[in-house]
Amino acid sequence: MGIAIGLLGRLTLPGRQHVGVLSTIVVGIAAALLGTAIAGVFDVADTQGVDWIELAFQIALAAFGVAGLDRLLGDVP
């Protein structure tokens, strides 16, 4: 699940990111876990059908994580 979340988060960002695939996967896993925790706090983690709000939290966190990592690594040759 973390791989898919990381890739979806990366796809939401415009332009090219200077972040590798492995880093994207790690960010995706962290975003999936943190997004699930946040959805649990707001009591929207377990709904009938697809948990769209939880998925939105996870993808948003992955996008912020990839963007932050890109900003940190962007100037590295």
VOKE-573532 format. One record per atom (N, C-alpha, C): atom name; chain; x, y, z; residue number from 1. Coordinates in pm, whole numbers, plus 50000, padded with zeros to 5 digits. Layout:
<koltis>
<kolti atome="CA" chaine="A" east="X" north="Y" up="Z" num="NUM"/>
...
</koltis>
This chain:
<koltis>
<kolti atome="N" chaine="A" east="50083" north="49881" up="50000" num="1"/>
<kolti atome="CA" chaine="A" east="50000" north="50000" up="50000" num="1"/>
<kolti atome="C" chaine="A" east="50087" north="50125" up="50000" num="1"/>
<kolti atome="N" chaine="A" east="50199" north="50121" up="50071" num="2"/>
<kolti atome="CA" chaine="A" east="50287" north="50236" up="50077" num="2"/>
<kolti atome="C" chaine="A" east="50346" north="50274" up="49943" num="2"/>
<kolti atome="N" chaine="A" east="50372" north="50173" up="49860" num="3"/>
<kolti atome="CA" chaine="A" east="50425" north="50200" up="49726" num="3"/>
<kolti atome="C" chaine="A" east="50323" north="50279" up="49645" num="3"/>
<kolti atome="N" chaine="A" east="50198" north="50235" up="49648" num="4"/>
<kolti atome="CA" chaine="A" east="50093" north="50303" up="49572" num="4"/>
<kolti atome="C" chaine="A" east="50070" north="50444" up="49625" num="4"/>
<kolti atome="N" chaine="A" east="50069" north="50460" up="49756" num="5"/>
<kolti atome="CA" chaine="A" east="50048" north="50593" up="49816" num="5"/>
<kolti atome="C" chaine="A" east="50163" north="50685" up="49778" num="5"/>
<kolti atome="N" chaine="A" east="50286" north="50637" up="49784" num="6"/>
<kolti atome="CA" chaine="A" east="50401" north="50719" up="49747" num="6"/>
<kolti atome="C" chaine="A" east="50395" north="50762" up="49601" num="6"/>
<kolti atome="N" chaine="A" east="50359" north="50670" up="49514" num="7"/>
<kolti atome="CA" chaine="A" east="50350" north="50705" up="49372" num="7"/>
<kolti atome="C" chaine="A" east="50236" north="50802" up="49344" num="7"/>
<kolti atome="N" chaine="A" east="50121" north="50782" up="49408" num="8"/>
<kolti atome="CA" chaine="A" east="50009" north="50874" up="49390" num="8"/>
<kolti atome="C" chaine="A" east="50043" north="51013" up="49444" num="8"/>
<kolti atome="N" chaine="A" east="50112" north="51017" up="49558" num="9"/>
<kolti atome="CA" chaine="A" east="50154" north="51145" up="49613" num="9"/>
<kolti atome="C" chaine="A" east="50251" north="51217" up="49520" num="9"/>
<kolti atome="N" chaine="A" east="50340" north="51139" up="49460" num="10"/>
<kolti atome="CA" chaine="A" east="50437" north="51198" up="49366" num="10"/>
<kolti atome="C" chaine="A" east="50368" north="51247" up="49239" num="10"/>
<kolti atome="N" chaine="A" east="50267" north="51175" up="49193" num="11"/>
<kolti atome="CA" chaine="A" east="50195" north="51214" up="49071" num="11"/>
<kolti atome="C" chaine="A" east="50114" north="51342" up="49090" num="11"/>
<kolti atome="N" chaine="A" east="50079" north="51374" up="49213" num="12"/>
<kolti atome="CA" chaine="A" east="50001" north="51497" up="49237" num="12"/>
<kolti atome="C" chaine="A" east="50088" north="51622" up="49229" num="12"/>
<kolti atome="N" chaine="A" east="50218" north="51604" up="49234" num="13"/>
<kolti atome="CA" chaine="A" east="50309" north="51719" up="49229" num="13"/>
<kolti atome="C" chaine="A" east="50342" north="51755" up="49085" num="13"/>
<kolti atome="N" chaine="A" east="50343" north="51884" up="49054" num="14"/>
<kolti atome="CA" chaine="A" east="50379" north="51924" up="48917" num="14"/>
<kolti atome="C" chaine="A" east="50530" north="51918" up="48895" num="14"/>
<kolti atome="N" chaine="A" east="50570" north="51895" up="48774" num="15"/>
<kolti atome="CA" chaine="A" east="50712" north="51898" up="48739" num="15"/>
<kolti atome="C" chaine="A" east="50786" north="51773" up="48780" num="15"/>
<kolti atome="N" chaine="A" east="50918" north="51784" up="48770" num="16"/>
<kolti atome="CA" chaine="A" east="51006" north="51671" up="48800" num="16"/>
<kolti atome="C" chaine="A" east="51058" north="51683" up="48943" num="16"/>
<kolti atome="N" chaine="A" east="51062" north="51569" up="49011" num="17"/>
<kolti atome="CA" chaine="A" east="51118" north="51564" up="49146" num="17"/>
<kolti atome="C" chaine="A" east="51251" north="51491" up="49142" num="17"/>
<kolti atome="N" chaine="A" east="51345" north="51537" up="49222" num="18"/>
<kolti atome="CA" chaine="A" east="51478" north="51476" up="49228" num="18"/>
<kolti atome="C" chaine="A" east="51484" north="51378" up="49344" num="18"/>
<kolti atome="N" chaine="A" east="51386" north="51290" up="49350" num="19"/>
<kolti atome="CA" chaine="A" east="51375" north="51191" up="49457" num="19"/>
<kolti atome="C" chaine="A" east="51370" north="51054" up="49391" num="19"/>
<kolti atome="N" chaine="A" east="51448" north="50962" up="49444" num="20"/>
<kolti atome="CA" chaine="A" east="51453" north="50828" up="49387" num="20"/>
<kolti atome="C" chaine="A" east="51330" north="50745" up="49420" num="20"/>
<kolti atome="N" chaine="A" east="51320" north="50631" up="49354" num="21"/>
<kolti atome="CA" chaine="A" east="51206" north="50542" up="49372" num="21"/>
<kolti atome="C" chaine="A" east="51202" north="50487" up="49515" num="21"/>
<kolti atome="N" chaine="A" east="51316" north="50448" up="49567" num="22"/>
<kolti atome="CA" chaine="A" east="51321" north="50393" up="49702" num="22"/>
<kolti atome="C" chaine="A" east="51277" north="50497" up="49805" num="22"/>
<kolti atome="N" chaine="A" east="51321" north="50620" up="49788" num="23"/>
<kolti atome="CA" chaine="A" east="51279" north="50728" up="49878" num="23"/>
<kolti atome="C" chaine="A" east="51130" north="50753" up="49868" num="23"/>
<kolti atome="N" chaine="A" east="51076" north="50745" up="49747" num="24"/>
<kolti atome="CA" chaine="A" east="50932" north="50763" up="49727" num="24"/>
<kolti atome="C" chaine="A" east="50854" north="50653" up="49798" num="24"/>
<kolti atome="N" chaine="A" east="50905" north="50531" up="49792" num="25"/>
<kolti atome="CA" chaine="A" east="50839" north="50419" up="49859" num="25"/>
<kolti atome="C" chaine="A" east="50842" north="50437" up="50010" num="25"/>
<kolti atome="N" chaine="A" east="50956" north="50477" up="50064" num="26"/>
<kolti atome="CA" chaine="A" east="50968" north="50499" up="50209" num="26"/>
<kolti atome="C" chaine="A" east="50874" north="50610" up="50254" num="26"/>
<kolti atome="N" chaine="A" east="50869" north="50719" up="50178" num="27"/>
<kolti atome="CA" chaine="A" east="50777" north="50828" up="50211" num="27"/>
<kolti atome="C" chaine="A" east="50633" north="50779" up="50203" num="27"/>
<kolti atome="N" chaine="A" east="50602" north="50697" up="50103" num="28"/>
<kolti atome="CA" chaine="A" east="50467" north="50643" up="50088" num="28"/>
<kolti atome="C" chaine="A" east="50427" north="50555" up="50204" num="28"/>
<kolti atome="N" chaine="A" east="50517" north="50472" up="50251" num="29"/>
<kolti atome="CA" chaine="A" east="50488" north="50385" up="50366" num="29"/>
<kolti atome="C" chaine="A" east="50462" north="50470" up="50490" num="29"/>
<kolti atome="N" chaine="A" east="50549" north="50568" up="50514" num="30"/>
<kolti atome="CA" chaine="A" east="50531" north="50657" up="50629" num="30"/>
<kolti atome="C" chaine="A" east="50399" north="50735" up="50618" num="30"/>
<kolti atome="N" chaine="A" east="50368" north="50783" up="50499" num="31"/>
<kolti atome="CA" chaine="A" east="50244" north="50859" up="50479" num="31"/>
<kolti atome="C" chaine="A" east="50122" north="50771" up="50498" num="31"/>
<kolti atome="N" chaine="A" east="50130" north="50645" up="50456" num="32"/>
<kolti atome="CA" chaine="A" east="50017" north="50553" up="50474" num="32"/>
<kolti atome="C" chaine="A" east="49992" north="50528" up="50622" num="32"/>
<kolti atome="N" chaine="A" east="50097" north="50506" up="50698" num="33"/>
<kolti atome="CA" chaine="A" east="50081" north="50482" up="50841" num="33"/>
<kolti atome="C" chaine="A" east="50031" north="50607" up="50914" num="33"/>
<kolti atome="N" chaine="A" east="50091" north="50721" up="50884" num="34"/>
<kolti atome="CA" chaine="A" east="50051" north="50846" up="50950" num="34"/>
<kolti atome="C" chaine="A" east="49911" north="50888" up="50907" num="34"/>
<kolti atome="N" chaine="A" east="49878" north="50870" up="50781" num="35"/>
<kolti atome="CA" chaine="A" east="49744" north="50904" up="50732" num="35"/>
<kolti atome="C" chaine="A" east="49636" north="50819" up="50797" num="35"/>
<kolti atome="N" chaine="A" east="49666" north="50691" up="50819" num="36"/>
<kolti atome="CA" chaine="A" east="49572" north="50604" up="50888" num="36"/>
<kolti atome="C" chaine="A" east="49552" north="50648" up="51032" num="36"/>
<kolti atome="N" chaine="A" east="49662" north="50688" up="51098" num="37"/>
<kolti atome="CA" chaine="A" east="49651" north="50737" up="51235" num="37"/>
<kolti atome="C" chaine="A" east="49568" north="50865" up="51243" num="37"/>
<kolti atome="N" chaine="A" east="49591" north="50956" up="51151" num="38"/>
<kolti atome="CA" chaine="A" east="49515" north="51081" up="51150" num="38"/>
<kolti atome="C" chaine="A" east="49367" north="51055" up="51121" num="38"/>
<kolti atome="N" chaine="A" east="49340" north="50964" up="51029" num="39"/>
<kolti atome="CA" chaine="A" east="49201" north="50928" up="50998" num="39"/>
<kolti atome="C" chaine="A" east="49134" north="50864" up="51120" num="39"/>
<kolti atome="N" chaine="A" east="49211" north="50789" up="51197" num="40"/>
<kolti atome="CA" chaine="A" east="49158" north="50730" up="51320" num="40"/>
<kolti atome="C" chaine="A" east="49123" north="50835" up="51423" num="40"/>
<kolti atome="N" chaine="A" east="49204" north="50939" up="51432" num="41"/>
<kolti atome="CA" chaine="A" east="49177" north="51048" up="51526" num="41"/>
<kolti atome="C" chaine="A" east="49046" north="51117" up="51490" num="41"/>
<kolti atome="N" chaine="A" east="49022" north="51136" up="51361" num="42"/>
<kolti atome="CA" chaine="A" east="48899" north="51201" up="51315" num="42"/>
<kolti atome="C" chaine="A" east="48783" north="51102" up="51298" num="42"/>
<kolti atome="N" chaine="A" east="48805" north="50976" up="51335" num="43"/>
<kolti atome="CA" chaine="A" east="48704" north="50870" up="51331" num="43"/>
<kolti atome="C" chaine="A" east="48650" north="50847" up="51190" num="43"/>
<kolti atome="N" chaine="A" east="48735" north="50854" up="51091" num="44"/>
<kolti atome="CA" chaine="A" east="48695" north="50826" up="50952" num="44"/>
<kolti atome="C" chaine="A" east="48780" north="50715" up="50891" num="44"/>
<kolti atome="N" chaine="A" east="48850" north="50640" up="50975" num="45"/>
<kolti atome="CA" chaine="A" east="48939" north="50535" up="50924" num="45"/>
<kolti atome="C" chaine="A" east="48861" north="50412" up="50879" num="45"/>
<kolti atome="N" chaine="A" east="48751" north="50382" up="50945" num="46"/>
<kolti atome="CA" chaine="A" east="48672" north="50263" up="50911" num="46"/>
<kolti atome="C" chaine="A" east="48531" north="50305" up="50872" num="46"/>
<kolti atome="N" chaine="A" east="48509" north="50312" up="50742" num="47"/>
<kolti atome="CA" chaine="A" east="48377" north="50345" up="50691" num="47"/>
<kolti atome="C" chaine="A" east="48331" north="50232" up="50600" num="47"/>
<kolti atome="N" chaine="A" east="48207" north="50235" up="50560" num="48"/>
<kolti atome="CA" chaine="A" east="48158" north="50136" up="50466" num="48"/>
<kolti atome="C" chaine="A" east="48212" north="50168" up="50328" num="48"/>
<kolti atome="N" chaine="A" east="48262" north="50067" up="50258" num="49"/>
<kolti atome="CA" chaine="A" east="48316" north="50089" up="50125" num="49"/>
<kolti atome="C" chaine="A" east="48459" north="50139" up="50131" num="49"/>
<kolti atome="N" chaine="A" east="48494" north="50219" up="50033" num="50"/>
<kolti atome="CA" chaine="A" east="48631" north="50273" up="50023" num="50"/>
<kolti atome="C" chaine="A" east="48645" north="50390" up="50121" num="50"/>
<kolti atome="N" chaine="A" east="48755" north="50392" up="50192" num="51"/>
<kolti atome="CA" chaine="A" east="48782" north="50500" up="50288" num="51"/>
<kolti atome="C" chaine="A" east="48848" north="50617" up="50215" num="51"/>
<kolti atome="N" chaine="A" east="48767" north="50696" up="50146" num="52"/>
<kolti atome="CA" chaine="A" east="48819" north="50803" up="50062" num="52"/>
<kolti atome="C" chaine="A" east="48891" north="50911" up="50142" num="52"/>
<kolti atome="N" chaine="A" east="48839" north="50943" up="50259" num="53"/>
<kolti atome="CA" chaine="A" east="48901" north="51049" up="50340" num="53"/>
<kolti atome="C" chaine="A" east="49037" north="51003" up="50391" num="53"/>
<kolti atome="N" chaine="A" east="49045" north="50879" up="50435" num="54"/>
<kolti atome="CA" chaine="A" east="49174" north="50824" up="50479" num="54"/>
<kolti atome="C" chaine="A" east="49273" north="50823" up="50363" num="54"/>
<kolti atome="N" chaine="A" east="49229" north="50784" up="50247" num="55"/>
<kolti atome="CA" chaine="A" east="49315" north="50782" up="50128" num="55"/>
<kolti atome="C" chaine="A" east="49362" north="50923" up="50093" num="55"/>
<kolti atome="N" chaine="A" east="49275" north="51021" up="50107" num="56"/>
<kolti atome="CA" chaine="A" east="49312" north="51160" up="50079" num="56"/>
<kolti atome="C" chaine="A" east="49419" north="51209" up="50177" num="56"/>
<kolti atome="N" chaine="A" east="49403" north="51174" up="50306" num="57"/>
<kolti atome="CA" chaine="A" east="49505" north="51208" up="50405" num="57"/>
<kolti atome="C" chaine="A" east="49640" north="51147" up="50366" num="57"/>
<kolti atome="N" chaine="A" east="49639" north="51020" up="50328" num="58"/>
<kolti atome="CA" chaine="A" east="49761" north="50950" up="50296" num="58"/>
<kolti atome="C" chaine="A" east="49830" north="51009" up="50173" num="58"/>
<kolti atome="N" chaine="A" east="49754" north="51038" up="50069" num="59"/>
<kolti atome="CA" chaine="A" east="49813" north="51093" up="49946" num="59"/>
<kolti atome="C" chaine="A" east="49865" north="51233" up="49971" num="59"/>
<kolti atome="N" chaine="A" east="49791" north="51314" up="50046" num="60"/>
<kolti atome="CA" chaine="A" east="49838" north="51450" up="50077" num="60"/>
<kolti atome="C" chaine="A" east="49968" north="51446" up="50157" num="60"/>
<kolti atome="N" chaine="A" east="49975" north="51357" up="50255" num="61"/>
<kolti atome="CA" chaine="A" east="50098" north="51345" up="50333" num="61"/>
<kolti atome="C" chaine="A" east="50215" north="51297" up="50247" num="61"/>
<kolti atome="N" chaine="A" east="50188" north="51206" up="50155" num="62"/>
<kolti atome="CA" chaine="A" east="50293" north="51158" up="50065" num="62"/>
<kolti atome="C" chaine="A" east="50341" north="51270" up="49974" num="62"/>
<kolti atome="N" chaine="A" east="50248" north="51352" up="49925" num="63"/>
<kolti atome="CA" chaine="A" east="50286" north="51465" up="49839" num="63"/>
<kolti atome="C" chaine="A" east="50372" north="51563" up="49916" num="63"/>
<kolti atome="N" chaine="A" east="50333" north="51594" up="50040" num="64"/>
<kolti atome="CA" chaine="A" east="50413" north="51685" up="50122" num="64"/>
<kolti atome="C" chaine="A" east="50550" north="51625" up="50152" num="64"/>
<kolti atome="N" chaine="A" east="50553" north="51494" up="50178" num="65"/>
<kolti atome="CA" chaine="A" east="50680" north="51427" up="50208" num="65"/>
<kolti atome="C" chaine="A" east="50774" north="51426" up="50089" num="65"/>
<kolti atome="N" chaine="A" east="50722" north="51394" up="49971" num="66"/>
<kolti atome="CA" chaine="A" east="50805" north="51392" up="49851" num="66"/>
<kolti atome="C" chaine="A" east="50851" north="51533" up="49816" num="66"/>
<kolti atome="N" chaine="A" east="50763" north="51632" up="49830" num="67"/>
<kolti atome="CA" chaine="A" east="50800" north="51771" up="49801" num="67"/>
<kolti atome="C" chaine="A" east="50907" north="51819" up="49899" num="67"/>
<kolti atome="N" chaine="A" east="50892" north="51784" up="50026" num="68"/>
<kolti atome="CA" chaine="A" east="50992" north="51823" up="50125" num="68"/>
<kolti atome="C" chaine="A" east="51126" north="51757" up="50100" num="68"/>
<kolti atome="N" chaine="A" east="51123" north="51630" up="50066" num="69"/>
<kolti atome="CA" chaine="A" east="51246" north="51559" up="50037" num="69"/>
<kolti atome="C" chaine="A" east="51311" north="51612" up="49909" num="69"/>
<kolti atome="N" chaine="A" east="51229" north="51646" up="49811" num="70"/>
<kolti atome="CA" chaine="A" east="51282" north="51704" up="49687" num="70"/>
<kolti atome="C" chaine="A" east="51349" north="51838" up="49716" num="70"/>
<kolti atome="N" chaine="A" east="51289" north="51915" up="49804" num="71"/>
<kolti atome="CA" chaine="A" east="51348" north="52045" up="49840" num="71"/>
<kolti atome="C" chaine="A" east="51483" north="52027" up="49910" num="71"/>
<kolti atome="N" chaine="A" east="51491" north="51924" up="49994" num="72"/>
<kolti atome="CA" chaine="A" east="51617" north="51897" up="50064" num="72"/>
<kolti atome="C" chaine="A" east="51726" north="51845" up="49969" num="72"/>
<kolti atome="N" chaine="A" east="51685" north="51760" up="49874" num="73"/>
<kolti atome="CA" chaine="A" east="51782" north="51696" up="49785" num="73"/>
<kolti atome="C" chaine="A" east="51794" north="51764" up="49649" num="73"/>
<kolti atome="N" chaine="A" east="51716" north="51869" up="49625" num="74"/>
<kolti atome="CA" chaine="A" east="51710" north="51932" up="49493" num="74"/>
<kolti atome="C" chaine="A" east="51841" north="51991" up="49446" num="74"/>
<kolti atome="N" chaine="A" east="51924" north="52040" up="49536" num="75"/>
<kolti atome="CA" chaine="A" east="52048" north="52105" up="49497" num="75"/>
<kolti atome="C" chaine="A" east="52167" north="52010" up="49491" num="75"/>
<kolti atome="N" chaine="A" east="52144" north="51884" up="49525" num="76"/>
<kolti atome="CA" chaine="A" east="52252" north="51786" up="49523" num="76"/>
<kolti atome="C" chaine="A" east="52271" north="51738" up="49379" num="76"/>
<kolti atome="N" chaine="A" east="52393" north="51742" up="49328" num="77"/>
<kolti atome="CA" chaine="A" east="52417" north="51699" up="49190" num="77"/>
<kolti atome="C" chaine="A" east="52401" north="51550" up="49170" num="77"/>
</koltis>
